[in-house]
Amino acid sequence: MDTIWPEALPTQSGPKYKAVANTIRQAIDAGTLAVGAKLPPVRDLAFRLGITPGTVARAYTILTDEGLLSAEVGRGTFVAPPKSPLLDDVWSRQLHLLEQADPDHVSLFSPRLADVGQVALMRECLSKVAQADAALFLNYPTRDSYLPLRHVVADWLSTLPLGPLTPEDVVLTHGGQNALCVTFQTILKSPKPTIAVEELSYAGFRRAAELMRAEVVAVEMDGHGVLPDALEAAARQHRVQAVCVSPEVQNPTASHMPLSRRKQIVDVARRHDIQIVEDDCYRIGETRAPSFRALAPERGWHIASISKTLTPALRVGFAVAPEGRGPDLRRAAEYGFFGLAQPLAELIRLMLSDPRTPDLVTKVRRRMSDYIRVTVNALGRFDLVWDAEIPFVWLKLPSGWRAAAFTRAAEKAGVQIRSADEFALRDGRAPNAVRIAMNGHVPLDTFEAAMLRLRALLDNPPEQISV
């Protein structure tokens, strides 16, 4: 690192953390910092450069999010090897094996559903699919072959306040993320489109936007979601084509957007011809207000899946187009991936049409609420945002803790959680908070022990604020 800054931080306009990040990034690109090189501790580099430790920590976090650096608990921060598309899958498998080998290790990165009988139903339906006509396993799927499933999905979604809905409005996708990508492919125009997201939002919005080579702008929000005036300002400055929102369950803050705010967002969207993309994948309870598709039937797009209600393993989601846009959405899906595999489509048709499935969804919801109850009992005296029918909680950290330090300390204690930084744009603001997801794969007593370890950390912050 001495060869990067012989004297002090290079002078440049803009925030100092960007200067630190850019200098490290350039050194990695030039080979001055090789793969595996260890960076100085945050405080050491801050002292050397005459800046605050928080400035250096933010630069390190940005580069870690980009995959250029990796932070290892108890060892330090290193230059990471080039990212492989298989790394995420490998990491997921490692987490699973680690939990098997160490029952005290609990991953609370993403919600994991308990088995309340849906696995037995899947096996039963798979057996029926296996006995189907050979044509199901040999032919390319056609538009008409999906019609029975689209009817079932339209019926499945009919309890939601989506406005008039027909099977022609529904497109079947490989999970909610795929539904989001197909929706963007349908609605975005021009070589460099712009998408607006809440300043804290689901990271998948940004990743899907990057695939479309779209610019992403963060819009200021409050406890009810995106601020209408801020969206108006962004629309004027950036010519926003779409805004992504999660009004029923805001991810990660667990907040809810009331009807009055939704109507204000619709007014802004109509004035500036903005499409509204609503992500409804995290809701496991009843809806509390009409969807944007019902409020703005000409521009409301709805994304849903079975990942948080039945299982994420099948990777099945639904994109619902505004009135009259179904053919456009279906064309994007057909051109992109031709549709779901026919055996999978038949499996989903059998599952969603089975009279036992609604009861299974209710049981999943109740079981997940048991984990929420344990979480609230353990952490409720802190600044915790929660709901019995949301599979995660939002914890605003007490004085003495910073999100990055707390997540590292939690991981060292065998509990993996997500920092607020992971939900902000790379140069955006992130509050001092963490998201804790429910893990129905582990026994309730194991989960409770993990919550008590987090409480012990919250009760005993480090003497000096660690960054």
Buried (B, 14 or more C-beta within 10 A) or exposed (E): BEEBBEEEBEEEEEEBBBBBBBBBBEBBEEEEBEEEBEBBBBBEBBEBBEBBBBBBBBBBBBBBBEEBBBBEEEEEBBBBEEEEEEEEEEEEEEBEEBBEEEEEBBBBBBBBBBBBBBEEBBEEBBEEBEEBEEEBEEEEBEEEBBEBBBBBBBEBBEEBEBBEBEBBBBBBBBBBBBBBBBBBBBBBEEEEBBBBBBBBBBBBBBEBBEEBEBBBBBBBBEEBBBBBEBBBBBBEEBBBBBBBBBBBBBBBBBBBBBEEBBBBBBEBBEEBEBBBBBBBBBBBBEBEBBBBBBBBBEBBBBBBBBBBBBBBEBBBBBBBBBBEBBEBBBBBBBEBEEBBEBBBBBBBBBBBBBEEBEEBBBBBBBBBBBBBBBBBEBBEEBEBBBBBBBBBBBBBBBEBBBBBBBBBBBBEBBBBBBBBBBBBBBEBEBBBBBBBBBBBBBEBEBBBBBBBBBBEBBEEBEEEEBB
